[in-house]
Amino acid sequence: MQTVIFTDIEEKRGFFSIDEGRLHLAAFDTSKNRDMSRIFVGKITNILPNLKAAFVEYKKGVRGFLPLTDAQLSGFTCNSLLPVQVAKEAVKTKDAVLSLELSLTGIYCVVTDKPGGITFSKKLPASLREQLLEVCTPYMPDKMTCIVRTNVVSLEREDYHLLTDEMTALSMELKRLKENADSRTVYSKLHEGTSFVKAQLSKIDFQNVSKIVTDSPEQFDHIRKLLPQKLSDALQLYEDTSFPLQALYGLKGKLHEATSRTVWLKSGGYLVIEPTEALTVIDVNSGKNIKTISKKELCALTNKEAAEAIPYILTSRNITGIVIVDFISTDSAKEDKKLLKLLRDKAAIDHVKTDVVDITPLGLVEITRQKKESPLKDQLCEVGLYEIIRH
């Protein structure tokens, strides 16, 4: 069971999830520096028919790449004003990717301005989908889509109003900002993006939460309004000013471990984590083991521990993109299959889409993990905490 914590470290707002004493998730509020999911009134500066796209200046001097359909290409001209949403952040020399399809995200659903009715996360069982379809249909606005998220599994019938209330609020807000867009000037910000607290709570499987604690009365009141009834007793306001909440849970030490190059395993083996510009490499090593077991057994044990640890490493450090894991070669197809199954089972509970591709005869496994926000190390650097945590 997880303990969820909202607290500041060196006056930097953070979110943490602790599972069996380990850091499971961590994030810091970097929203002041980022435009992800924000909606602006942009101006088309260049149309690229061959690429079926346009460049749009959405902030003064800042442009983004906007993919277009054939119909949209013929409908726009240079200097046209239009509402656009930041779908992907700018990365180094690459411009941000923009979208004409606008969406607002909540804990229990996502509402978009594209017609489509009510759809559901693939992880939701068919019986629950039928039940929720009946509940949600009266609240579904025309010419929009509502995607019901996996988090609804934590709701009892008496809590379904949290879903329908959120659906109503998001659709009304989306309708309002679209209506106002025509009267707003270029570069106007129409939507600030999902709040930090709501964005972090949406990552959590409420069924596995035993406690949610914060030392901020403001955050306490905000969180209380978002939680299902059965978690009302799990929410706690920490008021001991003599001993900081971050010290109570040893968060600085856990962050130090989560930014270390080496991760030790119980068997005496260890992992070496090497981020590069193109991908992340994780090397599995047997290390020193004083147990009187054969080399074959040692390799199998080390690989098993590594396979159990790696999904936690990916989530706690928010490692995304391509990950190559160099397991110890076992020369056994049976052991390889067991290893892949263990990895896939552990990766299946990740809140971010994660695919374990395959294992080669040399023991290399490719994992891909969808990018939704920056790696933990980058967030720590951005808020000025990395050097403090490392020392």
Residue pairs with C-beta under 8 A, 6 or more apart in sequence:
1 19
1 208
1 209
1 210
2 17
2 18
2 19
2 24
2 204
2 205
2 208
2 209
2 210
3 17
3 18
3 19
3 209
3 210
3 211
3 212
3 213
3 249
4 15
4 16
4 17
4 201
4 204
4 209
4 211
4 212
4 213
5 15
5 16
5 17
5 18
5 212
5 213
5 214
5 245
5 246
5 249
5 251
6 13
6 14
6 15
6 16
6 197
6 200
6 212
6 213
6 214
6 216
6 219
6 223
7 14
7 16
7 214
7 215
7 216
7 238
7 244
7 245
7 246
7 251
8 14
8 215
8 216
8 246
9 246
9 251
9 252
9 255
9 385
10 384
10 385
10 388
12 28
12 29
12 383
12 384
12 385
13 28
13 29
13 196
14 26
14 27
14 28
14 29
14 246
14 251
15 25
15 26
15 27
15 28
15 196
15 197
15 200
16 23
16 25
16 26
16 249
16 251
16 254
17 23
17 24
17 25
17 26
17 203
17 204
18 24
18 249
18 254
19 208
19 312
22 254
22 312
22 316
23 251
23 254
23 255
23 257
23 258
23 316
24 312
24 315
24 316
25 200
25 203
25 204
25 315
25 316
25 351
26 254
26 255
26 258
26 316
26 318
26 376
27 200
27 318
27 373
27 376
27 379
28 379
28 380
28 382
28 383
28 385
29 196
29 383
30 374
30 379
30 382
30 383
31 192
31 193
31 196
33 382
34 89
35 58
35 59
35 86
35 89
35 96
35 193
36 86
36 88
36 89
36 193
36 373
37 85
37 86
37 103
37 105
37 191
37 193
37 194
38 85
38 86
38 189
38 191
38 192
38 193
39 83
39 84
39 85
39 86
39 102
39 177
39 189
39 190
39 191
40 58
40 59
40 83
40 84
40 85
40 86
40 187
40 188
40 189
40 190
41 58
41 81
41 82
41 83
41 84
41 181
41 184
41 185
41 186
41 187
41 188
41 190
42 56
42 57
42 58
42 64
42 66
42 81
42 82
42 83
42 84
42 98
42 186
42 187
43 56
43 57
43 58
43 79
43 80
43 81
43 186
43 187
44 54
44 55
44 56
44 66
44 76
44 77
44 78
44 79
44 80
44 82
45 54
45 55
45 56
45 57
45 63
45 78
45 79
46 54
46 55
46 78
47 54
47 73
47 76
47 77
47 78
48 54
48 55
49 73
52 67
52 68
52 69
52 70
52 73
53 65
53 66
53 67
53 68
54 66
54 68
54 76
55 63
55 64
55 65
55 66
55 95
56 63
56 64
56 65
56 66
56 82
56 84
56 98
57 63
57 186
57 187
58 64
58 84
58 86
58 96
58 98
58 187
59 187
60 187
62 90
62 96
63 95
64 84
64 86
64 90
64 95
64 96
64 97
64 98
65 95
65 96
65 97
65 98
66 84
66 97
66 98
66 99
66 100
67 97
67 99
68 76
68 100
72 100
76 82
81 186
82 100
82 181
83 100
83 102
83 177
83 178
83 181
83 190
84 98
84 99
84 100
85 98
85 99
85 100
85 101
85 102
85 103
85 191
86 96
86 97
86 98
86 99
87 96
87 97
87 98
87 99
88 96
88 97
89 96
90 96
101 112
101 113
101 114
102 112
102 113
102 174
102 177
102 178
102 191
103 110
103 111
103 112
103 113
103 174
104 110
104 111
104 170
104 173
104 174
104 191
104 194
105 170
105 194
105 198
105 199
105 202
106 149
106 166
106 167
106 169
106 170
106 194
106 198
106 202
107 149
107 151
107 162
107 166
107 198
107 201
107 202
107 226
108 148
108 149
108 151
108 152
108 155
108 162
108 163
108 166
108 167
109 146
109 147
109 148
109 149
109 152
109 163
109 166
109 167
109 170
110 146
110 147
110 149
110 170
111 144
111 145
111 146
111 147
111 167
111 170
111 171
111 174
112 144
112 145
112 147
112 174
113 143
113 144
113 174
113 178
114 144
114 145
115 142
115 143
115 144
115 145
116 144
116 145
117 140
117 145
117 146
118 132
118 133
118 136
118 137
118 140
118 145
118 146
118 148
119 145
119 146
119 147
119 148
120 129
120 132
120 133
120 147
120 148
121 147
121 148
121 149
121 150
123 150
124 132
124 148
124 150
124 152
124 153
128 152
128 153
129 148
132 148
132 152
132 160
132 163
135 160
135 163
135 164
136 146
136 148
136 163
136 164
136 167
139 164
139 167
139 168
140 146
140 167
141 171
141 175
144 171
144 174
146 167
146 171
148 163
149 202
150 205
151 202
151 204
151 205
151 206
152 163
153 207
154 205
154 206
154 207
154 228
154 230
154 231
155 162
155 163
155 228
156 228
156 229
156 230
158 229
159 228
159 229
159 230
162 226
162 228
173 191
177 190
177 191
180 190
181 190
184 190
194 202
195 222
197 219
197 222
197 223
197 226
198 226
201 223
201 226
203 351
204 351
205 349
205 351
206 227
206 228
206 231
209 231
209 234
210 234
211 234
211 236
212 223
212 227
212 231
212 234
212 235
212 236
213 235
213 236
213 237
213 238
213 245
214 220
214 223
214 236
214 237
214 238
214 245
215 237
215 238
215 239
215 244
215 245
217 237
220 235
220 237
223 235
224 232
224 235
227 234
227 235
238 245
238 248
246 252
252 388
252 389
255 376
255 380
255 385
255 389
256 389
256 390
257 263
258 316
258 317
258 376
259 317
259 376
259 377
259 380
259 386
259 389
259 390
261 272
261 273
261 274
262 270
262 271
262 272
262 273
263 270
263 271
263 273
263 309
263 313
264 270
264 287
265 271
265 287
265 302
265 305
265 306
265 309
266 305
267 286
267 287
267 289
267 291
267 298
267 301
267 302
267 305
268 286
268 287
268 288
268 289
268 290
268 291
269 284
269 285
269 286
269 287
269 289
269 301
269 302
269 305
269 306
270 285
270 287
271 282
271 283
271 284
271 285
271 306
271 309
271 310
271 313
272 282
272 283
272 285
273 280
273 281
273 282
273 313
273 317
274 280
274 281
274 282
274 283
275 319
275 375
275 377
278 322
279 321
279 322
279 323
279 324
280 319
280 321
280 322
280 323
280 324
281 323
281 324
281 325
281 326
282 306
282 310
282 313
282 323
282 324
282 325
282 326
283 326
284 302
284 303
284 306
284 325
284 326
284 327
284 328
284 363
285 302
285 328
286 298
286 299
286 302
286 328
287 302
289 298
289 302
291 298
293 301
296 330
299 328
299 329
299 330
300 330
300 335
302 328
303 327
303 328
303 330
303 335
303 339
304 338
304 339
304 342
306 325
306 327
307 327
307 339
307 342
307 343
307 346
308 342
308 346
310 325
310 343
310 346
310 367
311 343
311 346
311 347
311 349
311 350
311 354
312 346
313 319
314 323
314 347
314 350
314 354
314 367
314 369
315 350
315 351
315 352
316 376
317 375
317 376
317 377
318 373
318 374
318 375
318 376
318 379
319 369
319 375
320 352
320 369
320 370
320 371
320 372
320 375
321 368
321 369
321 371
322 366
322 367
322 368
323 366
323 367
323 368
323 369
324 364
324 365
324 366
324 367
325 364
325 365
325 367
326 362
326 363
326 364
327 339
327 359
327 363
327 364
327 365
328 363
329 361
329 362
329 363
330 336
330 339
330 363
336 359
339 359
339 365
340 356
340 358
340 359
340 365
343 356
343 365
343 367
344 356
347 354
347 355
347 356
347 367
348 354
350 369
352 369
352 370
352 372
353 369
353 370
354 367
354 368
354 369
354 370
355 367
355 368
355 369
356 365
356 366
356 367
357 365
357 366
357 367
357 368
358 365
358 366
359 365
373 379
374 382
377 386
380 386
380 389
